[in-house]
């Protein structure tokens, strides 16, 4: 995912708090999922400020407990400390579906007003999430 794509995805992810709780539940998501994904996005964004971010899965023995690991570099000049954080795969897999719910909930006009992006721009930017969080 490019930095530009992530920026678009992040703008929509910040709107997860605008999704009414009943819509989240009706869509089949645990009520805490939007908050978990927003926290994941914030961690990635914070890591990007220090330099390139490596995002990959750590595969423990049980495939259903795979974890997403976010590794931030110490920065190009070596300033700061490298950091790593991990997120359960199950939480990450809800990111793209929640983006779709947020887009539908906001509607085209409100989406453009709040994020600066159209539905098609969001769909294009979020497409890499399908591969990143695919069950293998």
C-alpha positions as CSV (number, residue, x, y, z in Angstrom):
1,X,0.0,0.0,0.0
2,X,1.4,3.4,-0.9
3,X,1.6,6.3,1.5
4,X,-1.1,8.1,-0.6
5,X,-3.4,5.1,-0.4
6,X,-2.9,4.8,3.3
7,X,-3.6,8.5,3.8
8,X,-7.0,8.0,2.0
9,X,-7.8,4.9,4.1
10,X,-6.8,6.6,7.3
11,X,-9.2,9.6,6.5
12,X,-12.1,7.2,6.1
13,X,-11.0,5.1,9.1
14,X,-11.2,8.2,11.3
15,X,-14.9,8.3,10.5
16,X,-15.5,4.9,12.1
17,X,-16.7,6.7,15.2
18,X,-19.5,8.2,13.1
19,X,-21.0,4.8,12.4
20,X,-23.9,4.3,14.7
21,X,-23.5,1.3,17.1
22,X,-26.7,-0.3,15.8
23,X,-25.4,-0.2,12.2
24,X,-22.1,-1.8,13.4
25,X,-24.1,-4.6,15.1
26,X,-26.6,-5.0,12.2
27,X,-23.6,-5.4,9.9
28,X,-22.4,-8.3,12.0
29,X,-19.3,-6.7,13.6
30,X,-18.4,-6.7,17.3
31,X,-19.2,-3.3,18.7
32,X,-15.5,-2.7,19.6
33,X,-14.2,-3.4,16.1
34,X,-14.3,0.1,14.8
35,X,-12.2,1.3,17.8
36,X,-9.7,-1.5,17.3
37,X,-9.2,-0.7,13.7
38,X,-8.9,3.0,14.3
39,X,-6.2,2.3,16.9
40,X,-4.4,0.0,14.4
41,X,-4.6,2.8,11.8
42,X,-3.2,5.4,14.3
43,X,-0.3,3.1,15.2
44,X,0.6,2.6,11.5
45,X,0.3,6.4,10.9
46,X,2.5,7.2,13.9
47,X,5.1,4.6,12.8
48,X,5.1,6.2,9.3
49,X,6.3,9.5,10.8
50,X,9.6,7.8,11.8
51,X,10.2,6.2,8.4
52,X,9.1,3.1,6.4
53,X,6.8,0.7,8.1
54,X,7.0,-3.0,7.7
55,X,3.6,-4.7,8.1
56,X,3.4,-8.5,8.0
57,X,1.8,-11.5,9.7
58,X,3.5,-13.6,12.3
59,X,2.1,-17.1,12.1
60,X,1.9,-19.0,15.3
61,X,1.1,-22.7,15.2
62,X,-2.6,-22.1,15.0
63,X,-3.5,-20.3,11.7
64,X,-6.6,-18.7,13.2
65,X,-4.5,-16.8,15.7
66,X,-2.2,-15.1,13.2
67,X,-1.1,-11.7,14.2
68,X,-0.3,-8.6,12.2
69,X,3.0,-7.1,13.2
70,X,3.8,-3.5,12.5
71,X,7.5,-2.7,12.7
72,X,8.6,0.9,12.5
73,X,12.2,1.8,11.7
74,X,14.4,4.0,13.8
75,X,14.2,6.6,11.0
76,X,16.4,7.2,8.0
77,X,19.1,8.9,10.1
78,X,18.9,6.4,12.9
79,X,17.1,8.8,15.3
80,X,14.5,7.4,17.6
81,X,13.9,3.8,18.5
82,X,12.5,1.0,16.3
83,X,9.2,-0.3,17.5
84,X,7.0,-3.2,16.9
85,X,3.3,-3.7,17.7
86,X,1.0,-6.6,16.9
87,X,-2.7,-6.8,16.1
88,X,-4.9,-10.0,15.8
89,X,-5.6,-10.9,12.2
90,X,-9.3,-11.2,13.0
91,X,-9.4,-7.5,13.9
92,X,-7.5,-6.5,10.8
93,X,-9.8,-8.5,8.5
94,X,-12.7,-6.2,9.5
95,X,-10.9,-3.1,8.3
96,X,-12.1,-3.2,4.6
97,X,-15.7,-4.2,5.4
98,X,-15.9,-1.4,8.0
99,X,-14.7,1.1,5.4
100,X,-17.5,0.0,3.2
101,X,-20.0,0.5,6.0
102,X,-18.6,3.9,6.8
103,X,-18.8,4.9,3.1
104,X,-22.4,3.7,2.9
105,X,-23.4,5.3,6.3
106,X,-21.9,8.7,5.3
107,X,-23.2,8.8,1.8
108,X,-21.3,10.3,-1.2
109,X,-21.7,14.0,-0.3
110,X,-20.8,13.6,3.4
111,X,-17.9,11.3,2.6
112,X,-16.5,13.9,0.3
113,X,-17.0,16.7,2.8
114,X,-15.4,14.8,5.7
115,X,-12.6,13.1,4.0
116,X,-12.0,14.9,0.7
117,X,-12.4,11.7,-1.3
118,X,-15.1,10.1,-3.4
119,X,-16.5,6.6,-3.0
120,X,-14.4,5.4,-6.0
121,X,-11.2,6.9,-4.7
122,X,-11.8,5.2,-1.3
123,X,-12.5,1.9,-3.0
124,X,-9.3,2.1,-5.0
125,X,-7.1,3.1,-2.1
126,X,-8.6,0.4,0.2
127,X,-8.2,-2.4,-2.4
128,X,-4.7,-3.5,-1.0
129,X,-6.4,-4.3,2.3
130,X,-8.2,-7.2,0.6
131,X,-4.8,-8.9,-0.1
132,X,-3.2,-7.9,3.2
133,X,-5.9,-9.4,5.3
134,X,-6.8,-12.4,3.1
135,X,-7.0,-15.7,4.9
136,X,-4.3,-17.9,3.4
